Amino acid sequence: MTTTVPPGLAEQTEIGAYAGFVTGAPPSVREALGSGSLRAGSALALAVREDPSCFFNRAGGFGAGAPITADVLEQVCGFYRDQGVPQGSLAIAPPLLPPDWASTAAQLNLTEGSRFVKLGCDTETALSAADGIAALDPGLRVGLAEPHQANEWATVMMTTFGFTTSAMTDMAASCVGKPNWRQYAVRDGDRIIAVGSIFMNGECANMFGGATLPEERGRGAQSALLTARIRAARAAGCRWLVAETEAEGPGDHNTSLHNMLRAGFEPLYERVTWLWRA
């Protein structure tokens, strides 16, 4: 029996969450943002032309049950070119990289970008660890985001990450209440101060979009959101949990990473983001 999350499943679950987030928006929002997607082999590529950060121009799910071929990679790069975006990223788990990757990357003019830690654990381990997570500050409470709170919920998430256009907020708000998703909020009175989602992909669930308003950090919100989402995954019958966050460089401290380690997650691998540029 597999005791750790298979890399292919971990990567498929991650890109599945992003795909649901981007392509699940209403047609008018997708048109306003210039959103598109492409399936190439086992991989899925996304593009949001009106996202100046290029964050959502990403492809993942490579090597999950199908080899990573030059044709698949060329299709993804061609998709970015056709979508008219200046940059796109390819996320490939190190265990799944083909042996000739260095020469392939050079031929496609792919360069190394930022590094992310892929984390995972089984749901039961996370449930046990959740008991030791710090409690919320008095007066705060965590619960499911209600449909009528979708816009406030989305505004907290997107503005915290630096996405300030109304169309980007509409994209996030449209995800609230969708099948295979749960969106949670931490409230101080009637005001949402922190948010987080979980996306369920069969046996595997992906932590997605945890964000706390800058002035409200350090009050236990993200730990509480992790616990709530772990319990939701267990209730949905998920066997594994995965998450990703930026890797720490020398002298860095990534609070999100340490919150997840306390919640029972373990590093699976460190993944380079491979960048295509127009």
C-alpha positions in Angstrom: 0.0 0.0 0.0 1.3 3.5 -0.9 2.0 5.4 2.3 2.8 8.7 0.8 0.9 10.8 -1.8 1.8 9.7 -5.3 3.5 12.7 -7.1 1.2 12.4 -10.1 -1.9 12.5 -8.0 -0.5 15.4 -6.0 0.2 17.4 -9.1 -3.1 16.6 -10.7 -5.0 17.7 -7.6 -3.1 21.0 -7.5 -3.8 21.9 -11.1 -7.3 20.7 -10.8 -7.9 23.2 -8.1 -6.5 26.1 -10.2 -8.5 24.9 -13.2 -11.7 24.9 -11.2 -11.0 28.3 -9.8 -10.2 29.9 -13.2 -12.5 28.1 -15.6 -15.5 27.8 -13.3 -16.2 31.5 -13.5 -19.2 32.7 -15.5 -18.6 33.3 -19.2 -18.8 37.1 -18.8 -16.0 37.0 -16.2 -13.8 34.6 -18.3 -14.2 36.8 -21.3 -13.3 40.0 -19.3 -10.2 38.2 -18.0 -9.2 36.5 -21.3 -9.2 33.1 -19.6 -8.4 29.9 -21.5 -7.4 26.3 -20.9 -5.8 23.5 -22.8 -5.5 19.8 -22.1 -2.2 18.3 -23.4 -1.7 14.6 -22.4 -2.1 14.4 -18.7 -1.3 18.1 -18.3 -3.6 21.0 -18.0 -2.6 24.6 -18.9 -4.4 27.8 -17.9 -4.0 31.4 -19.0 -5.6 34.6 -17.8 -4.5 37.3 -20.2 -5.7 40.2 -18.0 -3.7 39.0 -15.0 -0.6 41.3 -15.1 1.2 39.2 -12.5 1.0 36.1 -14.7 0.3 34.0 -11.6 -2.6 32.1 -13.1 -0.7 31.4 -16.3 0.3 27.9 -15.2 0.4 24.3 -16.3 0.5 21.2 -14.1 -0.4 17.6 -13.9 2.5 16.5 -16.1 3.5 12.8 -16.0 0.4 11.5 -14.2 -0.1 8.3 -16.0 1.3 9.6 -19.3 4.9 10.3 -20.3 6.2 13.9 -20.5 6.9 14.2 -24.2 8.4 17.1 -26.2 5.0 17.3 -28.1 3.1 17.9 -24.8 5.6 20.6 -23.7 5.4 22.3 -27.1 1.6 22.3 -27.0 1.7 24.1 -23.6 4.2 26.7 -24.8 2.2 27.1 -28.0 -0.9 27.6 -26.0 0.7 30.5 -24.0 1.8 32.0 -27.3 -1.6 31.8 -28.8 -3.2 33.3 -25.7 -1.0 36.3 -26.0 0.4 36.2 -22.5 4.0 37.4 -21.8 4.8 34.5 -19.4 3.6 31.1 -18.4 4.9 28.6 -15.9 5.2 24.8 -16.0 5.1 22.9 -12.7 6.7 19.4 -12.9 7.4 17.2 -9.9 11.1 16.3 -9.8 10.5 12.6 -9.6 8.5 12.9 -12.9 11.1 14.9 -14.9 12.3 13.1 -18.0 16.0 12.1 -18.0 16.8 14.5 -20.8 15.1 17.4 -19.1 18.1 19.8 -19.2 18.3 19.6 -23.0 14.6 19.7 -23.5 14.2 22.8 -21.3 17.0 24.5 -23.2 15.4 23.7 -26.6 12.1 25.3 -25.4 13.8 28.3 -23.8 12.4 27.4 -20.3 14.3 29.0 -17.4 14.2 28.4 -13.7 11.8 30.5 -11.7 10.8 30.4 -8.0 10.9 27.2 -6.0 8.0 25.7 -4.1 7.7 23.0 -1.4 5.1 20.4 -2.1 3.7 19.1 1.1 1.5 16.1 1.8 0.2 13.8 4.5 -2.6 11.3 5.1 -5.8 12.7 6.6 -5.6 10.7 9.8 -2.1 12.1 10.6 -3.4 15.6 10.0 -6.4 15.0 12.2 -4.2 13.9 15.1 -1.9 16.9 14.7 -4.8 19.3 14.5 -5.5 18.7 18.2 -2.2 20.4 19.0 -2.7 23.5 16.8 -3.0 26.8 18.6 -6.5 28.1 19.3 -8.1 31.1 17.8 -8.0 34.3 19.7 -11.1 35.0 21.8 -13.9 36.6 19.8 -12.9 35.0 16.5 -14.8 32.1 14.9 -14.3 29.9 11.9 -17.0 28.5 9.6 -18.1 27.9 6.1 -18.5 31.0 3.9 -22.1 31.5 3.0 -23.1 32.3 -0.6 -24.2 35.8 0.4 -20.7 36.4 1.7 -19.0 35.4 -1.5 -17.9 38.9 -2.5 -16.5 39.8 0.9 -14.8 36.4 1.1 -13.3 36.8 -2.4 -12.2 40.4 -1.7 -10.2 39.3 1.4 -8.5 36.5 -0.5 -7.7 38.4 -3.7 -6.6 41.8 -2.2 -4.4 40.0 0.3 -2.6 38.4 -2.6 -2.4 41.6 -4.5 -5.2 41.1 -7.0 -7.3 44.2 -7.0 -9.4 44.3 -10.2 -13.1 43.6 -9.9 -13.0 40.8 -12.5 -10.4 38.9 -10.5 -12.6 39.2 -7.4 -15.6 38.1 -9.4 -13.6 35.0 -10.5 -12.9 34.1 -6.9 -16.4 34.8 -5.7 -17.9 32.5 -8.3 -16.0 29.6 -6.8 -17.9 29.8 -3.4 -20.3 26.8 -3.0 -19.1 24.9 -6.2 -19.1 21.1 -6.1 -15.8 19.6 -4.8 -15.0 22.8 -3.0 -15.4 24.1 0.6 -14.6 27.8 1.4 -14.0 28.8 5.0 -13.8 32.2 6.7 -12.6 33.4 10.1 -14.8 36.2 11.4 -14.3 38.9 14.0 -17.9 39.8 14.7 -19.5 40.1 11.2 -16.3 40.9 9.5 -14.2 38.3 7.6 -10.6 38.6 8.4 -9.1 35.4 7.0 -10.1 32.8 4.3 -9.1 29.4 3.0 -10.5 26.8 0.6 -10.1 23.1 0.0 -10.6 21.3 -3.3 -11.5 17.6 -3.3 -10.2 15.4 -6.1 -11.4 11.9 -5.1 -8.9 10.5 -2.6 -6.8 13.7 -2.5 -7.6 17.2 -1.3 -5.7 20.4 -2.0 -5.3 23.3 0.4 -6.0 26.4 -1.6 -5.8 30.2 -1.1 -5.2 30.7 2.6 -5.0 34.4 3.3 -5.3 36.7 6.3 -5.6 40.5 6.3 -2.2 41.9 7.2 -3.4 43.7 10.3 -5.1 40.5 11.7 -2.2 38.1 11.5 -0.9 36.3 14.5 -4.3 35.5 15.9 -4.5 31.8 15.0 -6.7 32.3 11.9 -4.7 30.2 9.5 -4.2 27.4 11.9 -8.0 27.3 12.6 -8.6 27.3 8.8 -6.2 24.4 8.3 -8.0 22.4 11.0 -11.4 23.1 9.5 -10.3 22.1 6.1 -8.6 18.9 7.3 -11.9 17.9 9.0 -13.8 18.7 5.8 -11.5 16.5 3.8 -11.9 13.6 6.2 -15.7 14.0 6.1 -15.5 13.8 2.3 -13.6 10.6 2.4 -10.2 11.9 1.3 -7.2 9.8 2.0 -4.5 12.4 1.4 -4.0 16.1 1.8 -1.6 18.2 -0.3 -0.5 21.8 -0.3 2.3 23.9 -1.8 4.0 27.1 -0.6 7.2 29.0 -1.4 10.4 27.4 -0.4 12.5 29.1 2.2 15.8 30.6 1.2 18.7 31.4 3.6 17.3 33.5 6.4 13.7 33.3 5.2 10.8 32.4 7.4 7.6 31.3 5.6 4.8 31.3 8.2 2.5 29.3 5.9 5.1 26.5 5.6 5.5 26.2 9.4 1.7 26.3 10.0 1.4 23.3 7.7 4.3 21.4 9.3 2.6 21.8 12.7 -0.6 20.5 11.1 1.1 17.2 10.2 2.2 17.9 6.6 5.6 16.7 5.5 7.7 18.0 2.6 7.3 15.7 -0.4 9.8 17.5 -2.7 11.0 20.9 -3.7 9.8 21.9 -7.2 11.2 24.4 -9.6 8.8 26.6 -11.5 9.9 26.5 -15.2 9.1 29.7 -17.0 8.2 30.2 -20.6 8.5 33.8 -21.9 7.2 35.3 -25.1 
